[in-house]
């Protein structure tokens, strides 16, 4: 017999509910004005590509553009910091056959070179991980959060590198001013990238691949 079928038309005691179904009689909490609450849990699933392949389309996305811009700016800043004649011992102006050495100019240029070349190498590695969909293959890592922390650290380091290159650049070496410009331009690119990564991480997005919600 169908448990949702009403009782047959017959007489019932006054304290019973003739309109109740068998299911309501078996579960008194559903009788009368009582109500039930149904909770549905939706579990997200993720689709990943386990075989690496080269995807040039990544370079047409905003994260891809940012990484290209970061690589170019970091490389230019490194070359300028390395080429600046005040980054090492140099011929003293007005003094023939005499080498001068300034510990501050050398140390500040060394810091700028370290930050820019280190950031260049790490960003290049990340770019290749995205181009070959290795980020998607290594989906166990929270890449958005990792990149957010990385971009914040590089942003702070580039700001310091630009600051330490400012003093005496007009007196000793005008190239240091160009290093400041490119360091801070790269800082802006990394800062914006950090903002995008943080926003995507807070929204529960994935760095690469797709996440679907089954019906």
The 8 nearest C-alpha neighbors of each residue, nearest first, counted from 0:
[[1, 2, 4, 3, 21, 5, 6, 22],
 [0, 2, 4, 3, 21, 5, 22, 20],
 [1, 3, 21, 22, 4, 0, 20, 5],
 [4, 2, 20, 1, 22, 21, 5, 23],
 [3, 5, 1, 2, 20, 6, 21, 0],
 [6, 4, 20, 19, 18, 7, 3, 21],
 [5, 7, 20, 8, 4, 17, 19, 18],
 [8, 6, 9, 5, 4, 17, 10, 18],
 [9, 7, 6, 10, 17, 5, 11, 18],
 [8, 10, 7, 11, 6, 17, 12, 18],
 [9, 11, 12, 8, 17, 7, 13, 15],
 [12, 10, 15, 13, 17, 9, 16, 14],
 [11, 13, 14, 15, 10, 16, 17, 9],
 [12, 14, 15, 11, 16, 10, 17, 18],
 [13, 15, 12, 16, 11, 17, 10, 31],
 [16, 14, 13, 12, 17, 11, 19, 18],
 [15, 17, 18, 19, 14, 11, 13, 31],
 [18, 16, 19, 15, 11, 6, 5, 10],
 [17, 19, 16, 5, 20, 6, 15, 8],
 [20, 18, 16, 17, 23, 5, 24, 21],
 [19, 21, 5, 23, 3, 22, 4, 24],
 [20, 22, 2, 24, 23, 3, 25, 19],
 [21, 23, 25, 20, 2, 24, 3, 26],
 [22, 24, 26, 20, 25, 21, 30, 29],
 [23, 25, 21, 22, 26, 27, 20, 19],
 [24, 26, 22, 23, 27, 21, 20, 28],
 [27, 25, 23, 28, 24, 29, 22, 30],
 [26, 28, 30, 29, 24, 23, 25, 31],
 [29, 27, 26, 30, 33, 34, 23, 35],
 [30, 28, 33, 27, 23, 34, 26, 31],
 [31, 29, 27, 23, 28, 33, 32, 19],
 [30, 32, 33, 29, 16, 28, 19, 27],
 [31, 33, 30, 34, 29, 28, 35, 27],
 [34, 32, 29, 31, 30, 28, 35, 27],
 [35, 33, 29, 32, 36, 28, 30, 31],
 [34, 36, 37, 29, 33, 28, 38, 32],
 [37, 35, 38, 34, 39, 33, 29, 28],
 [36, 38, 39, 35, 40, 34, 29, 41],
 [39, 37, 36, 40, 41, 35, 42, 34],
 [38, 40, 41, 37, 42, 36, 214, 213],
 [41, 39, 42, 38, 43, 37, 214, 213],
 [42, 40, 43, 39, 212, 213, 214, 44],
 [43, 41, 40, 44, 212, 213, 211, 214],
 [44, 42, 212, 211, 41, 213, 45, 210],
 [45, 43, 211, 210, 212, 42, 46, 213],
 [44, 46, 210, 209, 211, 47, 43, 208],
 [45, 47, 209, 210, 208, 44, 48, 211],
 [48, 46, 208, 135, 49, 45, 136, 209],
 [47, 49, 50, 136, 135, 46, 51, 208],
 [48, 50, 136, 47, 51, 135, 133, 132],
 [49, 51, 48, 52, 136, 132, 133, 131],
 [52, 50, 131, 132, 133, 49, 53, 48],
 [51, 53, 131, 132, 54, 50, 130, 133],
 [52, 54, 131, 130, 55, 51, 132, 129],
 [55, 53, 130, 56, 57, 131, 52, 132],
 [54, 56, 57, 58, 53, 130, 59, 131],
 [57, 55, 58, 59, 54, 60, 130, 63],
 [58, 56, 59, 55, 60, 63, 54, 130],
 [57, 59, 63, 56, 60, 55, 64, 62],
 [60, 58, 57, 56, 63, 64, 61, 55],
 [59, 61, 63, 57, 58, 62, 64, 56],
 [60, 62, 64, 63, 65, 59, 58, 57],
 [63, 61, 65, 64, 60, 66, 192, 58],
 [64, 62, 58, 60, 66, 61, 65, 57],
 [65, 63, 61, 67, 66, 62, 58, 68],
 [64, 66, 62, 68, 63, 67, 69, 61],
 [65, 67, 69, 63, 68, 64, 70, 62],
 [66, 68, 64, 70, 69, 65, 71, 63],
 [69, 67, 65, 71, 66, 70, 72, 64],
 [68, 70, 66, 72, 67, 71, 185, 73],
 [69, 71, 67, 73, 68, 119, 72, 74],
 [70, 72, 68, 74, 69, 73, 75, 67],
 [73, 71, 75, 69, 74, 185, 70, 181],
 [74, 72, 115, 76, 70, 75, 71, 119],
 [73, 75, 77, 71, 76, 72, 70, 78],
 [76, 74, 78, 72, 77, 73, 79, 71],
 [75, 77, 73, 178, 79, 181, 74, 78],
 [78, 76, 112, 80, 74, 75, 79, 115],
 [79, 77, 81, 75, 80, 76, 82, 74],
 [78, 80, 82, 76, 81, 77, 83, 178],
 [81, 79, 77, 83, 78, 82, 108, 112],
 [80, 82, 78, 79, 83, 77, 86, 112],
 [83, 81, 79, 80, 78, 84, 86, 174],
 [84, 82, 80, 85, 86, 81, 174, 79],
 [83, 85, 86, 82, 89, 87, 172, 88],
 [84, 86, 87, 83, 172, 104, 89, 171],
 [87, 85, 105, 108, 84, 83, 104, 81],
 [88, 86, 85, 105, 89, 84, 100, 101],
 [87, 89, 100, 99, 98, 85, 86, 90],
 [90, 88, 98, 99, 91, 84, 87, 85],
 [89, 91, 98, 97, 99, 92, 96, 88],
 [90, 92, 99, 94, 98, 97, 89, 93],
 [93, 91, 94, 90, 95, 99, 97, 89],
 [92, 94, 91, 95, 90, 97, 96, 98],
 [95, 93, 91, 92, 97, 96, 90, 98],
 [94, 96, 97, 93, 91, 90, 92, 98],
 [95, 97, 94, 98, 90, 91, 93, 99],
 [98, 96, 95, 90, 94, 91, 99, 89],
 [99, 97, 90, 89, 91, 88, 100, 96],
 [100, 98, 91, 89, 88, 90, 97, 101],
 [99, 101, 88, 102, 89, 87, 98, 105],
 [100, 102, 103, 104, 105, 99, 88, 85],
 [101, 103, 105, 104, 106, 100, 107, 87],
 [104, 102, 106, 105, 101, 107, 108, 163],
 [105, 103, 107, 106, 101, 102, 86, 108],
 [104, 106, 86, 102, 108, 87, 103, 107],
 [107, 105, 109, 103, 108, 104, 102, 110],
 [108, 106, 110, 104, 109, 163, 105, 164],
 [109, 107, 111, 105, 86, 110, 106, 80],
 [108, 110, 106, 112, 107, 111, 105, 113],
 [109, 111, 113, 107, 108, 112, 114, 106],
 [110, 112, 160, 108, 114, 109, 113, 115],
 [113, 111, 77, 109, 115, 110, 114, 116],
 [112, 114, 110, 111, 116, 115, 117, 109],
 [115, 113, 111, 117, 112, 116, 118, 110],
 [114, 116, 73, 118, 112, 77, 117, 113],
 [115, 117, 119, 118, 113, 114, 112, 120],
 [118, 116, 120, 114, 119, 115, 113, 121],
 [117, 119, 115, 121, 116, 120, 122, 114],
 [118, 120, 116, 122, 117, 70, 121, 73],
 [121, 119, 123, 117, 122, 118, 116, 124],
 [122, 120, 124, 118, 123, 119, 125, 117],
 [123, 121, 125, 119, 124, 120, 118, 126],
 [122, 124, 126, 120, 121, 125, 119, 127],
 [125, 123, 121, 127, 122, 126, 128, 120],
 [126, 124, 128, 122, 127, 123, 121, 129],
 [125, 127, 123, 129, 124, 128, 122, 130],
 [126, 128, 130, 124, 129, 125, 131, 123],
 [129, 127, 133, 125, 126, 131, 134, 130],
 [128, 130, 132, 126, 127, 131, 134, 133],
 [129, 131, 127, 54, 53, 132, 128, 126],
 [130, 132, 53, 52, 51, 129, 133, 128],
 [133, 131, 129, 135, 134, 51, 130, 128],
 [132, 134, 136, 128, 135, 131, 137, 51],
 [135, 133, 137, 132, 136, 128, 129, 207],
 [134, 136, 207, 138, 132, 133, 137, 208],
 [135, 137, 133, 49, 134, 138, 48, 132],
 [138, 136, 134, 135, 139, 133, 140, 49],
 [137, 139, 135, 140, 136, 134, 141, 47],
 [140, 138, 137, 141, 136, 142, 135, 134],
 [141, 139, 138, 142, 137, 145, 134, 143],
 [142, 140, 143, 144, 145, 139, 138, 206],
 [141, 143, 145, 144, 140, 146, 206, 134],
 [144, 142, 146, 145, 196, 206, 141, 200],
 [143, 145, 147, 142, 146, 141, 200, 148],
 [146, 144, 142, 148, 147, 143, 149, 141],
 [147, 145, 149, 143, 148, 144, 142, 150],
 [146, 148, 193, 144, 150, 196, 145, 149],
 [149, 147, 151, 145, 146, 150, 152, 144],
 [150, 148, 146, 152, 147, 151, 153, 145],
 [151, 149, 153, 193, 147, 189, 152, 148],
 [150, 152, 154, 148, 149, 153, 193, 147],
 [153, 151, 149, 155, 154, 150, 156, 148],
 [154, 152, 156, 150, 155, 151, 157, 149],
 [155, 153, 186, 151, 157, 152, 156, 189],
 [154, 156, 158, 152, 153, 157, 151, 159],
 [155, 157, 153, 159, 158, 154, 160, 152],
 [158, 156, 160, 154, 159, 155, 182, 186],
 [157, 159, 155, 161, 156, 160, 183, 154],
 [158, 160, 162, 156, 157, 161, 163, 155],
 [161, 159, 157, 111, 163, 158, 162, 156],
 [160, 162, 179, 158, 164, 159, 163, 182],
 [163, 161, 159, 164, 160, 165, 158, 179],
 [162, 164, 160, 165, 107, 161, 159, 166],
 [163, 165, 161, 162, 107, 175, 166, 179],
 [164, 166, 162, 163, 168, 167, 176, 161],
 [167, 165, 168, 164, 163, 162, 169, 104],
 [168, 166, 170, 169, 171, 165, 172, 164],
 [167, 169, 172, 175, 171, 173, 170, 166],
 [170, 168, 173, 167, 171, 172, 176, 166],
 [171, 169, 167, 168, 172, 173, 166, 175],
 [170, 172, 168, 169, 167, 85, 173, 104],
 [171, 173, 168, 174, 169, 175, 85, 170],
 [172, 174, 169, 175, 168, 176, 171, 177],
 [175, 173, 177, 176, 172, 83, 178, 79],
 [174, 176, 178, 173, 168, 177, 164, 172],
 [175, 177, 179, 174, 178, 173, 168, 180],
 [178, 176, 180, 174, 179, 175, 181, 79],
 [179, 177, 175, 76, 176, 181, 180, 182],
 [178, 180, 161, 176, 182, 177, 181, 183],
 [179, 181, 177, 183, 178, 182, 184, 176],
 [180, 182, 184, 178, 76, 183, 179, 72],
 [183, 181, 179, 185, 184, 180, 157, 161],
 [182, 184, 186, 185, 180, 181, 179, 158],
 [183, 185, 181, 187, 186, 182, 180, 188],
 [184, 186, 188, 182, 183, 187, 72, 69],
 [185, 187, 183, 154, 189, 184, 188, 157],
 [188, 186, 190, 184, 185, 189, 191, 183],
 [189, 187, 185, 191, 186, 190, 192, 69],
 [190, 188, 192, 186, 150, 191, 187, 154],
 [191, 189, 187, 193, 192, 188, 154, 186],
 [190, 192, 194, 188, 193, 189, 187, 195],
 [191, 193, 189, 195, 194, 190, 196, 188],
 [192, 194, 147, 190, 196, 150, 191, 195],
 [193, 195, 191, 197, 192, 196, 198, 190],
 [196, 194, 192, 198, 193, 197, 199, 191],
 [197, 195, 193, 199, 147, 198, 143, 194],
 [196, 198, 200, 194, 195, 199, 147, 193],
 [197, 199, 195, 201, 196, 200, 194, 202],
 [198, 200, 202, 196, 204, 197, 201, 195],
 [201, 199, 197, 203, 202, 198, 143, 204],
 [200, 202, 198, 203, 199, 197, 204, 196],
 [201, 203, 199, 200, 204, 198, 197, 205],
 [204, 202, 200, 201, 199, 205, 198, 143],
 [203, 205, 199, 202, 200, 206, 201, 210],
 [206, 204, 207, 203, 208, 143, 209, 210],
 [205, 207, 143, 142, 204, 208, 134, 135],
 [208, 206, 135, 205, 134, 209, 132, 129],
 [209, 207, 47, 135, 46, 205, 206, 210],
 [210, 208, 46, 45, 211, 207, 47, 205],
 [209, 211, 45, 44, 46, 43, 212, 208],
 [210, 212, 44, 43, 45, 213, 209, 46],
 [211, 213, 43, 44, 214, 42, 210, 41],
 [214, 212, 211, 43, 42, 41, 44, 210],
 [213, 212, 41, 42, 211, 43, 40, 39]]
